[in-house]
Amino acid sequence: MAKRYWAQLIEMDEEVEAASIPGASDHESAADAIVTDFVGAMGGAITSGAVRVWVEGGASKTYDWSAEFELPEDSGLDDDEDIEVEGEIVLTERMG
């Protein structure tokens, strides 16, 4: 049976429900998946935080995360045009 990973954004102003992360292969991929979804849903308004990830019935790991965005250099775009932003989630595991 495959391991079931759970993740929860922590240290937020409001408590965020834990979520099962389908298809996660390890703690880090589960953390990346929930943070990517969260940053997308927030439109990039929140760019750092912490996430706790655990295997059902197993050990947990906590990661600090930050989202780094790269805006395209085409600054002459109309305000009505959608801009495609490249982004990367950086995870740093907390030790101890």
C-alpha positions in Angstrom: 0.0 0.0 0.0 1.3 3.4 -0.9 2.1 5.9 1.8 -0.5 8.7 2.3 1.1 12.1 2.8 -0.7 14.9 4.6 0.3 18.6 4.7 -0.8 21.7 6.6 0.3 25.3 6.2 1.2 26.5 9.6 2.1 29.8 11.4 -0.7 31.6 9.4 -3.1 34.2 10.8 -5.9 31.8 10.4 -5.7 28.0 10.8 -5.5 26.1 7.6 -7.0 22.6 7.4 -4.7 19.7 6.8 -5.0 18.1 3.3 -4.2 14.7 1.9 -1.7 15.1 -1.0 -2.5 12.6 -3.7 0.5 11.4 -5.7 3.2 12.6 -3.3 6.2 10.4 -3.3 7.9 11.9 -0.2 7.6 14.7 2.4 9.2 17.3 0.1 7.0 16.6 -2.9 3.9 16.9 -0.6 5.1 20.2 0.8 5.8 21.5 -2.7 2.4 20.5 -3.9 0.4 22.2 -1.2 2.5 25.4 -1.3 2.3 25.6 -5.1 -1.5 25.4 -4.8 -1.7 27.9 -2.0 0.5 30.5 -3.7 -1.5 30.1 -6.9 -4.8 30.5 -5.1 -3.4 33.7 -3.3 -2.2 35.1 -6.7 1.3 35.4 -5.3 0.2 37.8 -2.5 1.8 35.6 0.2 5.4 34.5 -0.7 6.7 32.8 2.4 5.6 30.6 5.3 5.9 27.2 6.8 4.4 23.8 6.1 4.2 20.6 8.2 4.1 17.3 6.3 3.6 13.8 7.7 2.8 10.3 6.6 -0.4 8.9 8.0 0.7 7.2 11.3 4.3 8.3 10.8 6.9 11.0 11.4 6.4 14.6 10.4 8.8 17.2 8.8 8.5 20.9 8.8 9.7 23.2 6.0 10.1 26.9 5.7 9.1 27.9 2.2 9.4 30.9 -0.1 8.1 31.6 -3.5 10.4 33.4 -5.9 8.9 35.0 -9.0 10.5 36.1 -12.2 8.6 38.7 -14.2 9.0 38.9 -17.9 11.1 41.8 -19.2 8.4 42.9 -21.6 7.3 45.9 -19.6 5.4 47.4 -22.6 2.4 45.1 -22.2 -1.1 46.4 -22.0 -2.8 46.3 -18.6 -5.4 44.1 -20.0 -2.9 41.4 -21.2 -2.3 38.4 -19.0 1.4 38.2 -17.9 2.9 34.7 -17.6 5.0 34.7 -14.4 7.7 32.1 -13.8 8.0 31.0 -10.2 9.8 28.6 -8.0 9.1 27.3 -4.6 12.1 27.0 -2.3 11.8 24.6 0.6 14.2 24.5 3.6 13.7 21.7 6.1 13.8 22.7 9.7 16.2 20.7 11.8 15.6 19.8 15.4 
